[in-house]
Amino acid sequence: MRRISWLVLALCLSCLSSFAQPRPTPLVDLSGTYSYVRFEKTNYNGASVSFALNTNKWLGLVADVGGYHEAVKSGFKSSDLVSYLFGPRVSYRSDERITPFAQVLLGGVYDTAISRNTIALSAGGGFDVKIDPHVSLRLAQADYLLTRFGEQTQNSVRLSTGLVFHFGK
């Protein structure tokens, strides 16, 4: 565990260097990520795809769709969650290599176990590390996911990592 911590720290510090020329802001960011969701007391694994239209250097409009699957346990029926969320993302693009961001998304979640939709709110952020001018690594993204099925509120967490592809200037 200690070696992994040192490796992550070294990776983060190596990404802090910047180049003399500022990079242009991409028009579109398209990301594909592996996502882990802790929903109630259940673990879900899946993937998310998000599309961000960057209106300027710091503001983007995001559409995020994710699908998450719970493993079958002891003969019980498995469950799937599908999320569809939309909203603004604020990015800080002053560094050449690292782009931190924060976002608040509103939409819905569909639970196949109960065949119901509900409204959902997601708030969180993360950071992307540039690999080359057209690809970044979404090293970490953490979101709080609020849903309300029936009369109960669910406070969930979504953790994601993956790739981001940049298009346009």
ZALUMLUM-594863 format. One record per residue: residue in three letters; x, y, z of N, C-alpha, C in turn; chain; residue number from 0. Coordinates in Angstrom, 1 decimal, m for minus. Each point is the difference from the previous one (the first is absolute). Example, Ala and Ser with C-alpha at 12.3 -4.5 7.8 and 13.67 -1.06 7.14 Angstrom:
ZALUMLUM-594863
pt voro ALA nx 13.2 ny m5.7 nz 7.8 cax m0.9 cay 1.2 caz 0.0 cx 0.9 cy 1.2 cz 0.0 bado A pafi 0
pt voro SER nx m0.4 ny 1.1 nz m0.7 cax 0.9 cay 1.1 caz 0.0 cx m0.8 cy 1.1 cz 0.8 bado A pafi 1
//
This chain:
ZALUMLUM-594863
pt voro MET nx 0.8 ny m1.2 nz 0.0 cax m0.8 cay 1.2 caz 0.0 cx 0.9 cy 1.3 cz 0.0 bado A pafi 0
pt voro ARG nx 1.1 ny m0.1 nz 0.8 cax 0.9 cay 1.1 caz 0.0 cx 0.6 cy 0.3 cz m1.3 bado A pafi 1
pt voro ARG nx 0.4 ny m1.0 nz m0.8 cax 0.6 cay 0.1 caz m1.3 cx m1.0 cy 0.7 cz m1.0 bado A pafi 2
pt voro ILE nx m1.3 ny m0.5 nz 0.1 cax m1.0 cay 0.6 caz m0.9 cx m0.2 cy 1.5 cz 0.4 bado A pafi 3
pt voro SER nx 0.0 ny 0.4 nz 1.2 cax m0.1 cay 1.4 caz 0.4 cx 1.1 cy 0.8 cz m0.5 bado A pafi 4
pt voro TRP nx 1.3 ny m0.5 nz 0.1 cax 1.1 cay 0.7 caz m0.5 cx 0.0 cy 0.1 cz m1.6 bado A pafi 5
pt voro LEU nx m0.5 ny m1.0 nz m0.6 cax m0.1 cay 0.0 caz m1.5 cx m1.1 cy 1.0 cz m0.4 bado A pafi 6
pt voro VAL nx m1.1 ny 0.1 nz 0.7 cax m1.0 cay 1.0 caz m0.4 cx 0.5 cy 1.4 cz 0.3 bado A pafi 7
pt voro LEU nx 0.7 ny 0.2 nz 1.1 cax 0.6 cay 1.3 caz 0.3 cx 1.0 cy 0.4 cz m1.1 bado A pafi 8
pt voro ALA nx 0.9 ny m0.9 nz m0.4 cax 1.0 cay 0.3 caz m1.0 cx m0.7 cy 0.3 cz m1.3 bado A pafi 9
pt voro LEU nx m1.0 ny m0.7 nz m0.4 cax m0.7 cay 0.3 caz m1.2 cx m0.7 cy 1.4 cz 0.0 bado A pafi 10
pt voro CYS nx m0.6 ny 0.3 nz 1.1 cax m0.6 cay 1.3 caz 0.1 cx 1.0 cy 1.1 cz 0.0 bado A pafi 11
pt voro LEU nx 1.2 ny m0.1 nz 0.6 cax 1.0 cay 1.0 caz 0.0 cx 0.6 cy 0.1 cz m1.4 bado A pafi 12
pt voro SER nx 0.2 ny m1.1 nz m0.7 cax 0.6 cay 0.1 caz m1.3 cx m0.9 cy 0.7 cz m1.0 bado A pafi 13
pt voro CYS nx m1.3 ny 0.1 nz 0.3 cax m1.0 cay 0.6 caz m0.9 cx m0.1 cy 1.5 cz 0.2 bado A pafi 14
pt voro LEU nx 0.7 ny 0.5 nz 1.0 cax m0.1 cay 1.4 caz 0.3 cx 0.8 cy 1.0 cz m0.9 bado A pafi 15
pt voro SER nx 0.9 ny m0.6 nz m0.8 cax 0.8 cay 0.9 caz m0.9 cx m0.9 cy 0.5 cz m1.1 bado A pafi 16
pt voro SER nx 0.3 ny 1.2 nz m0.4 cax m0.8 cay 0.6 caz m1.0 cx 0.9 cy 0.5 cz m1.2 bado A pafi 17
pt voro PHE nx m0.6 ny 0.2 nz m1.1 cax 0.7 cay 0.5 caz m1.2 cx m0.2 cy 1.4 cz m0.2 bado A pafi 18
pt voro ALA nx 0.8 ny 0.7 nz m0.7 cax 0.0 cay 1.5 caz m0.2 cx m1.3 cy 0.4 cz m0.7 bado A pafi 19
pt voro GLN nx m0.5 ny m0.7 nz m1.0 cax m1.1 cay 0.3 caz m0.8 cx m1.3 cy m0.5 cz 0.6 bado A pafi 20
pt voro PRO nx m1.0 ny 0.8 nz 0.2 cax m1.3 cay m0.5 caz 0.5 cx m0.7 cy m0.9 cz m1.0 bado A pafi 21
pt voro ARG nx m0.7 ny m1.0 nz 0.4 cax m0.6 cay m0.8 caz m1.0 cx m1.4 cy 0.6 cz m0.4 bado A pafi 22
pt voro PRO nx m0.4 ny m0.2 nz m1.2 cax m1.4 cay 0.5 caz m0.3 cx m1.0 cy m0.9 cz 0.7 bado A pafi 23
pt voro THR nx m1.2 ny 0.6 nz 0.3 cax m1.0 cay m0.8 caz 0.6 cx m0.7 cy m0.8 cz m1.1 bado A pafi 24
pt voro PRO nx m0.2 ny m1.4 nz 0.3 cax m0.7 cay m0.8 caz m1.0 cx m1.5 cy 0.4 cz 0.0 bado A pafi 25
pt voro LEU nx m0.6 ny m0.1 nz m1.2 cax m1.4 cay 0.3 caz m0.1 cx m0.9 cy m1.1 cz 0.7 bado A pafi 26
pt voro VAL nx 0.5 ny m1.3 nz m0.2 cax m0.8 cay m1.1 caz 0.5 cx 1.0 cy m1.0 cz 0.8 bado A pafi 27
pt voro ASP nx m0.5 ny m0.4 nz 1.1 cax 0.7 cay m1.1 caz 0.8 cx m0.9 cy m1.2 cz 0.0 bado A pafi 28
pt voro LEU nx 0.5 ny m1.1 nz m0.4 cax m0.8 cay m1.3 caz 0.0 cx 0.7 cy m1.0 cz 0.9 bado A pafi 29
pt voro SER nx m0.6 ny m0.4 nz 1.1 cax 0.7 cay m0.9 caz 0.9 cx m0.7 cy m1.4 cz 0.1 bado A pafi 30
pt voro GLY nx 0.7 ny m1.0 nz 0.2 cax m0.5 cay m1.3 caz 0.3 cx 0.8 cy m0.5 cz 1.3 bado A pafi 31
pt voro THR nx m0.8 ny m0.4 nz 1.0 cax 0.6 cay m0.3 caz 1.3 cx m0.6 cy m1.3 cz 0.6 bado A pafi 32
pt voro TYR nx 0.9 ny m0.7 nz 0.7 cax m0.5 cay m1.0 caz 0.9 cx m0.6 cy 0.7 cz 1.2 bado A pafi 33
pt voro SER nx m1.1 ny m0.5 nz 0.5 cax m0.6 cay 0.6 caz 1.2 cx m0.4 cy m1.0 cz 1.0 bado A pafi 34
pt voro TYR nx 0.3 ny 0.3 nz 1.3 cax m0.5 cay m0.8 caz 1.1 cx m1.0 cy 0.9 cz 0.8 bado A pafi 35
pt voro VAL nx m1.2 ny m0.6 nz 0.2 cax m1.0 cay 0.7 caz 0.7 cx m0.4 cy m0.8 cz 1.3 bado A pafi 36
pt voro ARG nx 0.0 ny 0.7 nz 1.1 cax m0.5 cay m0.6 caz 1.3 cx m1.4 cy 0.6 cz 0.2 bado A pafi 37
pt voro PHE nx m1.0 ny m0.8 nz m0.3 cax m1.4 cay 0.4 caz 0.1 cx m0.6 cy m0.8 cz 1.1 bado A pafi 38
pt voro GLU nx m0.5 ny 0.8 nz 1.0 cax m0.5 cay m0.6 caz 1.3 cx 1.1 cy m0.9 cz 0.5 bado A pafi 39
pt voro LYS nx m0.2 ny m1.3 nz 0.2 cax 1.1 cay m0.8 caz 0.6 cx 0.4 cy m1.0 cz m1.1 bado A pafi 40
pt voro THR nx m0.1 ny 0.4 nz m1.3 cax 0.3 cay m0.9 caz m1.1 cx 1.0 cy 0.6 cz m0.9 bado A pafi 41
pt voro ASN nx 0.9 ny m0.8 nz m0.5 cax 1.1 cay 0.4 caz m0.9 cx m0.4 cy m0.2 cz m1.4 bado A pafi 42
pt voro TYR nx 0.2 ny 0.9 nz m0.9 cax m0.2 cay m0.1 caz m1.4 cx 1.2 cy 0.4 cz m0.7 bado A pafi 43
pt voro ASN nx 0.3 ny m0.7 nz m1.1 cax 1.1 cay 0.3 caz m0.9 cx m0.6 cy 0.2 cz m1.4 bado A pafi 44
pt voro GLY nx 0.6 ny 1.0 nz m0.7 cax m0.5 cay 0.3 caz m1.4 cx 0.9 cy 1.0 cz m0.7 bado A pafi 45
pt voro ALA nx m0.7 ny 0.7 nz m0.9 cax 0.7 cay 1.0 caz m0.8 cx m0.8 cy 1.2 cz m0.2 bado A pafi 46
pt voro SER nx 0.6 ny 1.1 nz m0.2 cax m0.6 cay 1.3 caz m0.3 cx 0.6 cy 0.6 cz m1.2 bado A pafi 47
pt voro VAL nx m0.9 ny 0.7 nz m0.8 cax 0.5 cay 0.8 caz m1.1 cx m0.5 cy 1.4 cz 0.2 bado A pafi 48
pt voro SER nx 0.8 ny 1.0 nz m0.2 cax m0.4 cay 1.3 caz 0.1 cx 0.5 cy 0.9 cz m1.2 bado A pafi 49
pt voro PHE nx m0.9 ny 0.9 nz m0.3 cax 0.3 cay 0.9 caz m1.2 cx m0.1 cy 1.4 cz 0.6 bado A pafi 50
pt voro ALA nx 1.1 ny 0.8 nz m0.1 cax 0.0 cay 1.4 caz 0.5 cx 0.3 cy 0.9 cz m1.2 bado A pafi 51
pt voro LEU nx m0.9 ny 1.0 nz m0.1 cax 0.2 cay 1.0 caz m1.0 cx 0.5 cy 1.2 cz 0.8 bado A pafi 52
pt voro ASN nx 1.3 ny 0.4 nz m0.3 cax 0.7 cay 1.1 caz 0.7 cx m0.4 cy 1.3 cz m0.6 bado A pafi 53
pt voro THR nx m0.8 ny 0.8 nz 0.7 cax m0.4 cay 1.3 caz m0.5 cx 1.1 cy 1.0 cz 0.0 bado A pafi 54
pt voro ASN nx 0.9 ny m0.1 nz 1.0 cax 1.2 cay 0.8 caz 0.1 cx 1.1 cy m0.7 cz 0.7 bado A pafi 55
pt voro LYS nx 1.0 ny 0.7 nz 0.5 cax 1.2 cay m0.7 caz 0.6 cx m0.4 cy m0.7 cz 1.3 bado A pafi 56
pt voro TRP nx m1.1 ny 0.5 nz 0.7 cax m0.3 cay m0.6 caz 1.3 cx m1.3 cy m0.6 cz 0.2 bado A pafi 57
pt voro LEU nx m1.0 ny 0.2 nz m1.0 cax m1.3 cay m0.5 caz 0.2 cx m0.4 cy m1.0 cz m1.1 bado A pafi 58
pt voro GLY nx m0.5 ny m1.2 nz 0.4 cax m0.5 cay m1.0 caz m1.0 cx m1.3 cy m0.5 cz 0.4 bado A pafi 59
pt voro LEU nx m0.8 ny m0.4 nz m1.0 cax m1.3 cay m0.5 caz 0.2 cx 0.1 cy m1.5 cz m0.2 bado A pafi 60
pt voro VAL nx m0.4 ny m0.8 nz 1.0 cax 0.3 cay m1.5 caz 0.0 cx m1.3 cy m0.8 cz m0.1 bado A pafi 61
pt voro ALA nx 0.1 ny m1.1 nz m0.8 cax m1.0 cay m1.0 caz 0.0 cx 0.7 cy m1.3 cz 0.4 bado A pafi 62
pt voro ASP nx m0.4 ny m0.7 nz 1.0 cax 0.6 cay m1.2 caz 0.5 cx m1.0 cy m1.1 cz 0.1 bado A pafi 63
pt voro VAL nx 0.4 ny m1.2 nz m0.6 cax m0.8 cay m1.2 caz 0.1 cx 0.8 cy m1.1 cz 0.5 bado A pafi 64
pt voro GLY nx m0.5 ny m0.8 nz 1.0 cax 0.7 cay m1.1 caz 0.6 cx m0.9 cy m1.2 cz 0.2 bado A pafi 65
pt voro GLY nx 0.7 ny m1.2 nz m0.1 cax m0.7 cay m1.2 caz 0.3 cx 0.8 cy m0.8 cz 1.0 bado A pafi 66
pt voro TYR nx m0.6 ny m0.6 nz 1.0 cax 0.7 cay m0.6 caz 1.1 cx m0.8 cy m1.3 cz 0.4 bado A pafi 67
pt voro HIS nx 0.8 ny m1.0 nz 0.2 cax m0.6 cay m1.4 caz 0.3 cx 0.5 cy m0.5 cz 1.3 bado A pafi 68
pt voro GLU nx m1.0 ny m0.6 nz 0.7 cax 0.2 cay m0.7 caz 1.3 cx 0.2 cy m1.5 cz m0.3 bado A pafi 69
pt voro ALA nx 1.0 ny m0.6 nz 0.6 cax 0.2 cay m1.4 caz m0.3 cx m1.2 cy m0.8 cz 0.7 bado A pafi 70
pt voro VAL nx m0.3 ny m1.2 nz m0.6 cax m1.0 cay m0.9 caz 0.6 cx 0.6 cy m0.6 cz 1.3 bado A pafi 71
pt voro LYS nx m0.8 ny 0.1 nz 1.0 cax 0.5 cay m0.5 caz 1.3 cx m0.9 cy m1.1 cz 0.5 bado A pafi 72
pt voro SER nx 0.6 ny m1.2 nz 0.2 cax m0.7 cay m1.2 caz 0.6 cx m1.4 cy m0.2 cz m0.6 bado A pafi 73
pt voro GLY nx m0.1 ny 0.0 nz m1.3 cax m1.2 cay m0.3 caz m0.7 cx m1.0 cy 1.2 cz m0.1 bado A pafi 74
pt voro PHE nx 0.2 ny 1.1 nz 0.7 cax m0.9 cay 1.1 caz m0.1 cx 0.2 cy 0.7 cz m1.3 bado A pafi 75
pt voro LYS nx m1.1 ny 0.7 nz m0.4 cax 0.0 cay 0.7 caz m1.3 cx 1.0 cy 1.2 cz 0.1 bado A pafi 76
pt voro SER nx 0.7 ny 0.2 nz m1.1 cax 0.9 cay 1.1 caz m0.1 cx m0.7 cy 1.3 cz m0.3 bado A pafi 77
pt voro SER nx 0.6 ny 1.1 nz 0.2 cax m0.6 cay 1.3 caz m0.3 cx 1.0 cy 0.8 cz m0.9 bado A pafi 78
pt voro ASP nx m0.6 ny 0.9 nz m0.8 cax 0.7 cay 0.9 caz m0.8 cx m0.5 cy 1.4 cz 0.3 bado A pafi 79
pt voro LEU nx 0.9 ny 1.0 nz m0.1 cax m0.3 cay 1.4 caz 0.1 cx 0.4 cy 0.7 cz m1.3 bado A pafi 80
pt voro VAL nx m0.8 ny 0.9 nz m0.5 cax 0.3 cay 0.8 caz m1.1 cx m0.1 cy 1.4 cz 0.4 bado A pafi 81
pt voro SER nx 1.0 ny 0.8 nz m0.1 cax m0.1 cay 1.5 caz 0.3 cx 0.1 cy 0.8 cz m1.2 bado A pafi 82
pt voro TYR nx m0.7 ny 1.1 nz 0.0 cax 0.0 cay 1.0 caz m1.1 cx m0.1 cy 1.4 cz 0.6 bado A pafi 83
pt voro LEU nx 1.1 ny 0.7 nz m0.1 cax 0.2 cay 1.2 caz 0.8 cx 0.5 cy 1.1 cz m1.0 bado A pafi 84
pt voro PHE nx m0.4 ny 1.3 nz 0.3 cax 0.4 cay 1.1 caz m0.8 cx 0.2 cy 1.2 cz 0.9 bado A pafi 85
pt voro GLY nx 1.0 ny 0.9 nz m0.5 cax 0.2 cay 1.2 caz 0.8 cx 1.4 cy 0.7 cz m0.3 bado A pafi 86
pt voro PRO nx 0.3 ny 1.0 nz 0.8 cax 1.3 cay 0.7 caz m0.3 cx 1.2 cy m0.6 cz 0.7 bado A pafi 87
pt voro ARG nx 1.1 ny 0.2 nz m0.7 cax 1.3 cay m0.4 caz 0.6 cx 1.0 cy 1.2 cz m0.1 bado A pafi 88
pt voro VAL nx 0.6 ny 0.3 nz 1.1 cax 1.0 cay 1.1 caz 0.1 cx 1.4 cy m0.7 cz 0.0 bado A pafi 89
pt voro SER nx 0.8 ny 0.5 nz m0.9 cax 1.4 cay m0.6 caz m0.1 cx 1.0 cy 1.1 cz 0.2 bado A pafi 90
pt voro TYR nx 1.1 ny m0.3 nz 0.7 cax 1.1 cay 0.9 caz 0.2 cx 1.2 cy m0.4 cz m1.0 bado A pafi 91
pt voro ARG nx 0.1 ny 0.7 nz m1.1 cax 1.0 cay m0.4 caz m1.0 cx 1.2 cy 0.9 cz m0.1 bado A pafi 92
pt voro SER nx 0.6 ny 0.4 nz 1.2 cax 1.2 cay 0.8 caz 0.0 cx 1.2 cy m0.8 cz m0.2 bado A pafi 93
pt voro ASP nx 0.0 ny m1.2 nz 0.4 cax 1.2 cay m0.9 caz m0.1 cx 0.0 cy m0.8 cz m1.3 bado A pafi 94
pt voro GLU nx 1.1 ny m0.2 nz m0.5 cax 0.2 cay m0.7 caz m1.3 cx m0.4 cy m1.5 cz 0.1 bado A pafi 95
pt voro ARG nx 0.2 ny m0.6 nz 1.1 cax m0.1 cay m1.4 caz 0.1 cx m1.2 cy m0.5 cz 0.8 bado A pafi 96
pt voro ILE nx m0.5 ny 0.8 nz 1.0 cax m1.0 cay m0.5 caz 0.9 cx m1.2 cy 1.0 cz m0.1 bado A pafi 97
pt voro THR nx m1.2 ny m0.6 nz m0.2 cax m1.2 cay 0.8 caz 0.0 cx m1.0 cy m0.5 cz 1.1 bado A pafi 98
pt voro PRO nx m0.1 ny 0.7 nz 1.1 cax m1.0 cay m0.4 caz 1.0 cx m1.3 cy 0.6 cz m0.4 bado A pafi 99
pt voro PHE nx m1.1 ny m0.7 nz 0.4 cax m1.3 cay 0.4 caz m0.3 cx m1.0 cy m0.3 cz 1.1 bado A pafi 100
pt voro ALA nx m1.1 ny 0.8 nz 0.0 cax m1.1 cay m0.3 caz 0.9 cx m1.3 cy 0.1 cz m0.8 bado A pafi 101
pt voro GLN nx m1.0 ny m0.8 nz 0.4 cax m1.2 cay 0.0 caz m0.8 cx m1.2 cy m0.3 cz 0.9 bado A pafi 102
pt voro VAL nx m1.2 ny 0.5 nz m0.4 cax m1.3 cay m0.3 caz 0.6 cx m0.9 cy m0.4 cz m1.1 bado A pafi 103
pt voro LEU nx m0.5 ny m1.3 nz 0.1 cax m0.8 cay m0.5 caz m1.1 cx m1.4 cy m0.5 cz 0.6 bado A pafi 104
pt voro LEU nx m1.0 ny 0.2 nz m0.8 cax m1.4 cay m0.3 caz 0.4 cx m0.5 cy m0.9 cz m1.1 bado A pafi 105
pt voro GLY nx m0.8 ny m1.0 nz 0.4 cax m0.6 cay m0.9 caz m1.0 cx m0.8 cy m1.1 cz 0.7 bado A pafi 106
pt voro GLY nx 0.3 ny m1.3 nz m0.3 cax m0.7 cay m1.1 caz 0.5 cx 0.8 cy m1.2 cz 0.1 bado A pafi 107
pt voro VAL nx m0.6 ny m1.0 nz 0.8 cax 0.6 cay m1.4 caz 0.1 cx m1.1 cy m0.9 cz m0.2 bado A pafi 108
pt voro TYR nx 0.2 ny m1.1 nz m0.8 cax m0.9 cay m1.1 caz m0.1 cx 0.5 cy m1.2 cz 0.7 bado A pafi 109
pt voro ASP nx m0.8 ny m0.6 nz 0.8 cax 0.4 cay m1.2 caz 0.8 cx m0.8 cy m1.2 cz m0.6 bado A pafi 110
pt voro THR nx 0.7 ny m1.0 nz m0.6 cax m0.7 cay m1.1 caz m0.6 cx m0.6 cy m1.0 cz 1.0 bado A pafi 111
pt voro ALA nx 0.5 ny 0.0 nz 1.2 cax m0.5 cay m0.9 caz 1.0 cx m1.5 cy 0.4 cz 0.4 bado A pafi 112
pt voro ILE nx m0.3 ny 1.2 nz 0.0 cax m1.4 cay 0.5 caz 0.3 cx m0.7 cy 0.6 cz m1.2 bado A pafi 113
pt voro SER nx 0.7 ny 0.0 nz m1.1 cax m0.5 cay 0.6 caz m1.3 cx m0.6 cy 1.4 cz 0.2 bado A pafi 114
pt voro ARG nx 0.8 ny 0.9 nz 0.6 cax m0.4 cay 1.3 caz 0.3 cx 1.1 cy 1.0 cz m0.3 bado A pafi 115
pt voro ASN nx m0.5 ny 1.2 nz m0.5 cax 0.9 cay 1.2 caz m0.2 cx m0.1 cy 0.9 cz 1.2 bado A pafi 116
pt voro THR nx 1.0 ny 0.8 nz 0.3 cax m0.1 cay 1.0 caz 1.0 cx 0.9 cy 1.1 cz m0.4 bado A pafi 117
pt voro ILE nx m0.2 ny 1.2 nz 0.6 cax 0.8 cay 1.1 caz m0.2 cx 1.4 cy m0.2 cz 0.7 bado A pafi 118
pt voro ALA nx 1.0 ny 0.6 nz m0.6 cax 1.4 cay m0.2 caz 0.6 cx 0.7 cy 1.3 cz m0.1 bado A pafi 119
pt voro LEU nx 0.9 ny 0.2 nz 1.0 cax 0.9 cay 1.2 caz 0.1 cx 1.4 cy m0.6 cz 0.2 bado A pafi 120
pt voro SER nx 0.9 ny 0.5 nz m0.7 cax 1.4 cay m0.4 caz 0.1 cx 0.9 cy 1.3 cz 0.2 bado A pafi 121
pt voro ALA nx 0.8 ny 0.0 nz 1.0 cax 1.0 cay 1.1 caz 0.2 cx 1.3 cy m0.6 cz 0.3 bado A pafi 122
pt voro GLY nx 1.0 ny 0.5 nz m0.7 cax 1.4 cay m0.5 caz 0.3 cx 1.0 cy 0.6 cz m0.9 bado A pafi 123
pt voro GLY nx 1.1 ny m0.7 nz m0.2 cax 1.1 cay 0.5 caz m0.9 cx 1.1 cy m0.9 cz m0.1 bado A pafi 124
pt voro GLY nx 1.1 ny 0.4 nz m0.6 cax 1.1 cay m0.8 caz m0.2 cx 1.1 cy 0.7 cz m0.7 bado A pafi 125
pt voro PHE nx 0.9 ny m0.7 nz m0.6 cax 1.0 cay 0.6 caz m0.8 cx 0.5 cy m0.9 cz m1.1 bado A pafi 126
pt voro ASP nx 0.3 ny 0.7 nz m1.2 cax 0.5 cay m0.7 caz m1.1 cx 1.5 cy 0.3 cz m0.2 bado A pafi 127
pt voro VAL nx 0.8 ny m0.9 nz m0.4 cax 1.4 cay 0.1 caz m0.2 cx 0.3 cy m0.2 cz m1.5 bado A pafi 128
pt voro LYS nx 0.5 ny 1.0 nz m0.7 cax 0.2 cay 0.0 caz m1.4 cx 1.1 cy m1.1 cz m0.4 bado A pafi 129
pt voro ILE nx m0.3 ny m0.8 nz m0.9 cax 0.9 cay m1.0 caz m0.6 cx 0.6 cy 0.6 cz m1.3 bado A pafi 130
pt voro ASP nx m0.8 ny 0.5 nz m0.9 cax 0.4 cay 0.7 caz m1.2 cx m1.1 cy 1.0 cz m0.3 bado A pafi 131
pt voro PRO nx 0.1 ny 0.8 nz m1.0 cax m0.9 cay 1.1 caz m0.2 cx m1.5 cy m0.4 cz m0.2 bado A pafi 132
pt voro HIS nx m0.2 ny m1.3 nz m0.4 cax m1.3 cay m0.4 caz m0.2 cx m0.6 cy m1.1 cz 1.0 bado A pafi 133
pt voro VAL nx 0.9 ny m0.4 nz 0.9 cax m0.4 cay m1.0 caz 1.0 cx 0.4 cy 0.4 cz 1.4 bado A pafi 134
pt voro SER nx m0.8 ny m0.2 nz 1.0 cax 0.3 cay 0.2 caz 1.4 cx m0.4 cy m1.3 cz 0.7 bado A pafi 135
pt voro LEU nx 0.6 ny m0.2 nz 1.2 cax m0.4 cay m1.1 caz 0.9 cx m0.8 cy 0.7 cz 1.1 bado A pafi 136
pt voro ARG nx m1.3 ny m0.5 nz 0.1 cax m0.8 cay 0.5 caz 1.2 cx 0.5 cy m0.9 cz 1.1 bado A pafi 137
pt voro LEU nx 1.0 ny 0.6 nz 0.7 cax 0.7 cay m0.8 caz 1.1 cx m1.0 cy m0.3 cz 1.2 bado A pafi 138
pt voro ALA nx m0.8 ny 1.0 nz 0.3 cax m1.0 cay m0.2 caz 1.1 cx m1.2 cy 0.9 cz m0.2 bado A pafi 139
pt voro GLN nx m1.2 ny m0.6 nz 0.3 cax m1.2 cay 0.8 caz 0.0 cx m0.8 cy m0.6 cz 1.1 bado A pafi 140
pt voro ALA nx m0.5 ny 0.9 nz 0.9 cax m0.9 cay m0.5 caz 1.1 cx m1.2 cy 0.9 cz 0.0 bado A pafi 141
pt voro ASP nx m1.2 ny m0.7 nz 0.1 cax m1.3 cay 0.7 caz 0.0 cx m0.9 cy m0.5 cz 1.1 bado A pafi 142
pt voro TYR nx m0.7 ny 0.9 nz 0.6 cax m1.1 cay m0.3 caz 0.9 cx m1.2 cy m0.2 cz m0.8 bado A pafi 143
pt voro LEU nx m0.7 ny m1.1 nz 0.1 cax m1.2 cay m0.2 caz m0.8 cx m1.2 cy m0.1 cz 0.9 bado A pafi 144
pt voro LEU nx m1.0 ny 0.9 nz m0.1 cax m1.2 cay 0.0 caz 0.8 cx m1.2 cy m0.4 cz m0.8 bado A pafi 145
pt voro THR nx m0.7 ny m1.0 nz 0.5 cax m1.2 cay m0.5 caz m0.7 cx m1.1 cy m0.2 cz 1.1 bado A pafi 146
pt voro ARG nx m1.2 ny m0.1 nz m0.5 cax m1.1 cay m0.2 caz 0.9 cx m1.0 cy m1.0 cz m0.6 bado A pafi 147
pt voro PHE nx 0.1 ny m1.3 nz 0.4 cax m0.9 cay m1.0 caz m0.4 cx m1.0 cy m0.2 cz 1.1 bado A pafi 148
pt voro GLY nx m1.3 ny 0.1 nz m0.4 cax m1.1 cay m0.1 caz 1.0 cx 0.1 cy 1.1 cz 1.0 bado A pafi 149
pt voro GLU nx m0.1 ny m0.3 nz 1.3 cax 0.0 cay 1.0 caz 1.0 cx 1.4 cy 0.2 cz 0.6 bado A pafi 150
pt voro GLN nx 1.0 ny m0.8 nz m0.5 cax 1.3 cay 0.0 caz 0.6 cx 1.0 cy 0.7 cz m1.0 bado A pafi 151
pt voro THR nx 1.0 ny 0.8 nz 0.7 cax 1.0 cay 0.6 caz m0.8 cx 1.3 cy m0.8 cz 0.1 bado A pafi 152
pt voro GLN nx 0.6 ny m0.2 nz m1.2 cax 1.2 cay m0.8 caz m0.1 cx 1.2 cy 1.0 cz m0.2 bado A pafi 153
pt voro ASN nx 1.0 ny m0.1 nz 0.9 cax 1.2 cay 0.7 caz m0.1 cx 1.1 cy m0.9 cz m0.5 bado A pafi 154
pt voro SER nx 0.5 ny 0.2 nz m1.2 cax 0.9 cay m1.0 caz m0.6 cx 1.3 cy 0.7 cz m0.5 bado A pafi 155
pt voro VAL nx 1.0 ny m0.7 nz m0.3 cax 1.3 cay 0.5 caz m0.4 cx 0.3 cy m0.7 cz m1.4 bado A pafi 156
pt voro ARG nx 0.5 ny 0.8 nz m0.9 cax 0.5 cay m0.6 caz m1.3 cx 1.5 cy 0.4 cz m0.2 bado A pafi 157
pt voro LEU nx 0.8 ny m0.9 nz m0.2 cax 1.5 cay 0.2 caz m0.2 cx 0.3 cy m0.5 cz m1.4 bado A pafi 158
pt voro SER nx 0.7 ny 0.8 nz m0.8 cax 0.2 cay m0.3 caz m1.4 cx 1.5 cy 0.3 cz m0.4 bado A pafi 159
pt voro THR nx 0.5 ny m0.7 nz m1.0 cax 1.2 cay 0.2 caz m0.6 cx 0.0 cy m0.4 cz m1.5 bado A pafi 160
pt voro GLY nx 0.7 ny 0.6 nz m0.9 cax m0.1 cay m0.4 caz m1.4 cx 0.8 cy 1.0 cz m0.9 bado A pafi 161
pt voro LEU nx m0.5 ny 0.1 nz m1.2 cax 0.7 cay 0.8 caz m1.0 cx m1.0 cy 1.1 cz m0.5 bado A pafi 162
pt voro VAL nx 0.6 ny 1.2 nz m0.3 cax m0.7 cay 1.1 caz m0.6 cx 0.6 cy 0.3 cz m1.3 bado A pafi 163
pt voro PHE nx m0.8 ny 0.2 nz m1.0 cax 0.5 cay 0.4 caz m1.4 cx m0.5 cy 1.4 cz m0.3 bado A pafi 164
pt voro HIS nx 0.9 ny 0.8 nz m0.5 cax m0.2 cay 1.4 caz m0.2 cx m0.2 cy 0.3 cz m1.6 bado A pafi 165
pt voro PHE nx m1.0 ny 0.7 nz m0.4 cax m0.2 cay 0.3 caz m1.4 cx m0.3 cy 1.5 cz m0.1 bado A pafi 166
pt voro GLY nx 0.5 ny 0.5 nz m1.2 cax m0.2 cay 1.4 caz m0.3 cx 0.8 cy 1.0 cz 0.9 bado A pafi 167
pt voro LYS nx 0.0 ny 1.3 nz m0.4 cax 0.7 cay 1.0 caz 0.7 cx m0.8 cy 1.2 cz 0.2 bado A pafi 168
//
